[in-house]
Amino acid sequence: MRTVVCVAALLWSAGCVEVAEERAKNEDRIGRRAAHGLTVQVDEGLAAVRALEADRVELWAQAPTLTVRLTAAEAGPWTLDLRNAMPDAVLEGAPARPIGRSVPTHRSWRVDVPAGETTLRIAPPDAEDPSPWTFVAFADVQDRLDGVQDLFGRMATEPGVRFGLISGDLTEQGDASTLRRFQRNMETLPFPLFATLGNHELGADTASPPFHRLFGRGSFSFAYRGVRFTLLDSASATLAPRTYDKLDRWLAAGRDDLHLAMMHIPPLDAFGLRNGAFASRGEAHKLLGLLARAGVDVTVYGHVHTFKAYTNVGIDAYITGGGGAIPERLDGIGRHFMTFRAEPALARIVPGVVRIFPAD
């Protein structure tokens, strides 16, 4: 487990906050681009615009449903490629012809875009279905990238999973080439993975890491089938001030629904034996108080390479850091991921743990 300098020094310095704030400021630009007579804007920045060519737009989704606003200087056909998509996603809002792709999470359409503004909605048919459903969560693959198919292969056999969540540390260095390798590995899964970043994704450019360009924002929120999901960038062992501003809005949006919050570094050390937590205990208590008062039901973390179930200020909490990085010894867990069964009608999220290999 490698941490940034300001965490290792046990200091909550202005530098930590400034880096996190600059990163949050930079990610506000994600989801918008203009070129070739077309302006693309994704509501809430829930997809990264990875390419905007003469007649093609490529997006990387960070949520199961998207609202995409296109403003065209003149009418014409455009190809919309959506990567990391729900396999059954449907495009509405303009005449479109689906284009077949070999990867389940690659959806593509040839869209007749009129001049002016067009609003597209891309969503699976079950987006509002209140019946029970399943998602998975994990973190901390890091230097086990070459063996991540052991994890993905087992996930792919889990029945009924709609998507997965990653709470950071996808790769060891967070550089563009290894993040692209991770994304290619994801193509073997029958469902998308929505990720926030960890300290290993910061790399050399902590204010504008490659994660932003390839995956999208580290702090974002979306709703699906009666559950609000809020993922937060805690990679610098703090949240940026502008992230707190957004969090107020997201907490209000999820107050009447089941709500799961996820981040990489836990606010407080769950074990009391190391500083695997925020650099400031004061901020940690502030954040947990906000989550508790808003009625958040579940929190999920990574960073520590083990599994632990506990509670934070009355909120169910889980550390699931068994994606492949060097594991905690003698913890009896080893590589693993978590399953969650969402039951909106019963107002509960039921957790489970799936082990890949026994502990070393």
N, C-alpha and C positions, 0 to 999 in steps of 0.2 A: 504494500500500500504506500504510494508516494503522494505526498501532499505539497502544496505550494509553499513557498518560503515563509509567507506570513503566518501560515498555520503551524508549520514546524517550529517556528519561534515562539508560539503561544501568544502572539500579539494580535489584538484587533486594531490594526493601525489604519490611519487614513488611507494608506496605499492600497490596502485590501478593498476598502469600500470604493475607492476611486476606480480601480481596475474593474470591479463588478459593475459599477455604474456606467463606465465607458462601454463595456460589453453589452449591457442592456440598451444603451443608446444606439449602438450599432445595429442590434438585432431589430430595432423598430423599423429599419428599412427593408427587412425581409418581407417578401410577399408582394413587392411592387417592382415593376420594370416597364420601360417604354423604349420602343425601337421599331423601325420598319412600318411606321404608321399605326402602330397598335400599342395601347397602354393596358397593362395587366395589373389588376389589384385583387389580392385575395383577402377577404374579410378576416380580421384579427391576425393576419400574418400566418395563417394555419397551413401554408405551403410555401416552400422556397421556389422561386422562379429560377430554374437551373439553366434554361436556354430560351431565348426569344430570337428566332431566326426569321427569314423572309416570309415563310408561311407555316411556321411551326412554333408551338409553345410547349415547353416541358416543365412540369411541376413535380416536386417531391412532397407528398402529403404528410402532415403531422396530425391528422385527425380523420375520422371515418366519414365526415360530411364536410363539404366545402361550398362556400359561395364565392364565385369568381366573377369579377366585373371586368368586362372588355370594352374599351373605347377605341373604335376603329375610324381612321380618317376616311376610308371608303369601304364599301361592301366587298366581300370576297371570302373564299374558303380558307380555313386554317386547320391544321392538324393539332389537336390538343393531346399531348402525351402526359398521362398521370402515372407516376411511379409511386410505389408503396401505397397502392390503392386497395380499397375493399374489392375483392374479386367480383362481387355482384353489383358494383356501383353503376348507377344509371345517371346519365346527363340529361338535364331538362333546362329549357329556357331559350333554345334555338334549334333549328333543324340540324340534325347530326346523324352521321352514319358510323356505327361502331367499326373499328378496325381490329381484326383478330391478332392477338399476341400470344406467344408461347409461354410467357411467365404469368402465373395467376394474378399477381399483384401489379401487373402493368396493364392499365386500361387506356384505350386510345380511341379517339373519334375524329372524323372529318366534319368540322362545324362550319355551317354557312353563317358567317358573322355579318350583320348589316352595318351600315355606316351609323356612327353614333355609339351610344352606350347600350350594352347587352349584359344582363345578369344571368349567369349560369348557376344552377345548383347541381352538385354532384353528390349523390348519397346512395346507400344501399336501400332496398325496399323495406327493410325492417328497422329503419332508423328510429321510429317512434314506438316500436313494439314493446309493451311493458312486461312481457313474459320473461321468465328466468333465462339467463345467458351466461357465457363464460369468457373470461379473458385471462391472460397469463402475465407474469412480471418477473424480471430478473435484472442483474447488473454484474459488472466487473468481469468481463471476458478478458480484457487486457492482453497479456502475452500468450493466451491460449487461442488466439484467432485461428490458427491452423487446425485446431480441433473443435471449432465451434459447431461443426456439423453433428457431433455427438449430442450436443444440446438441442440443436434445431431438429434433428431427426426424431428425437423423443417428443419434442413439442408438437411436431406435425401429426403424431399419432393420437394426441389428446383430443377426445371427441368434442365437437361443438365450439371450439375456440373461435371467437370473432376477430380478435386482434391481441397483440402483446404490447407491453410497456417496458421500457428500459430506463433504469434510473442511473445511467452514466457509466463511464469507464468502459466504453465499447472496445477500445484498442489500447495498446501500451503507450504510444506516443501521440496519438490524436492527429497525425499528419494526414494529408489528403489521400495519399496512396493507400494507407491501411484502412482509412474510413471507406474508401471505394471498395476495397476487398471485402470489408464487412457487409456492405450493401449488396455485393454480388452473392455472398453467402446467403443473405436474406431471401434471395430469389427462389431458394428451394422450399421455402415455407408457403403454405396455402393461405396465409393471412399476413397483413402488414404489421410492422412494429413501429410504435411511436416512442421517440426517445428524448430525454433531456441529457445534458452533458455532465460529465464528472471532471475532476481535476486532471485526469489523464488526457482529456480532450483539449486542454488549454494550450499545451505545446509552447512554442516560442512566442506566439502572438496571443497573449491572454485577453486582449481587448477585441480581437476579431479573428477567432479561430476558424480553421477550415470546416468545422462542424456547422457553422452558420451557413456556409455556401452549399454544403452537400445535404444536410438534414433540415436546417431551418432554425427557428427560435429555440432557445433553451427554456424560456418561461412562456407558457401558453395554457389555454384552458378550452375545453369543449364538452359538450353534452352528447350522450348516446344512450338510448333505451332506458331512460329514467335515472341515469347516473351522471354526475358532473365529475370530470377529471381535470385536475390542475397540476401541471408539472412546472417545477421551479428550478431555476439555475442557482444552486448553492455551491458551485464548484470552487469558489474562492472562500468557502467557509463563512459566508455571509450572503444576504440578499441585497441587491441594489435598491436604493431609495425609490427609483422609478418602478421597480418591480413591486414594491409594497403598494404603490399607488394603484397598479393594475389588480393586485391581489384583493384589495377592498371590493372592487367591482365583481371579480370572479366569486368571491365568497358570498356576496349578496345574490348572485345568480344561482348559486347552488344551495341556498339556505333551505329550500323546500324539497330538495331531492337528496338521494344518497350522494355522498361527496367523498372522493378519494384524492388525497394530495400526495405527490411524489417528488422527491428530490434526492440528490446523490449523498451529500454529507448530512447526517442527522443533526438536528439542532443541539441535542444533548447526548453525551456519551452514555450509551445504554448499558455498558459493562462496568464503568467506573474505574477502569484499569489503564486507559489510554486517552489521548485527546482526539478521538475520532468523532469530532463534533465541531460546532461553530466556534470561531475564535473568541466570541463574547457570549458568556452565559446570560448576560442581560438581554442581548438580542434574541437568544434562543428562547428565553421565557416570554419575551414580547411576541415572537412569532407563534409559539404554541398557544398563547392566550388568544390571539386572533383566530386561530383555527378552531379552538374549543368554543369560543363564543359564537362562532358562525355555524356550529353544529357539524363540523367535518367528522365523518364516520371512521375513516381509515387513513393512516399515513404509511407510506412505503419508502424505504431508504436503501442505499447500497453502501459502498465505501469500505465497510468491514467485511472481510471475506468469509462469512459464515451465515447462519440463519439464527434469528432470534425473534420471538414473539413476546411483546410486552405492551405496556400502555404508557402514553404521554398525556398528562392532565385529563385522563379519562377517555382518550382516543386510542382505539386499537392501533398498534404500531408493529411494523415488521421490518427487519433488516434481511434482505435477500441478496447476498453478495457472492453467490456460488456459481457465477457464470464461467469460471475456469481459471481465474487468477490464483496465485499461490494461496492455498486454503489455510484457515486456522487449523492447527494441529489438535488432535484429540477431542474435537468438538462433536464427533459422531455424525456429521452431516455430509461434508464433501460437496461435490458439484450438484447443483439443484436449480430448479425454478419453482415459482409459486403459481398456483391456479386460484382464481377467485370466481365464485358463482354469485352473480348479482341477482337478487330477488327483490325488485322494486316494490312489488305488492306487499311484501312482508317487511320492507324497510331494513334489509340486511344484506351484507356481503360476506359470504362464507369462504374462508381461506383453506388452502391445501398446499402441501409441499410434495414435489416430485423429485426424487433423487436420481441422478444419472449414474454415478458410480459410488460405491461405499467410500467413506473417508479413508485417506491414506494412513 
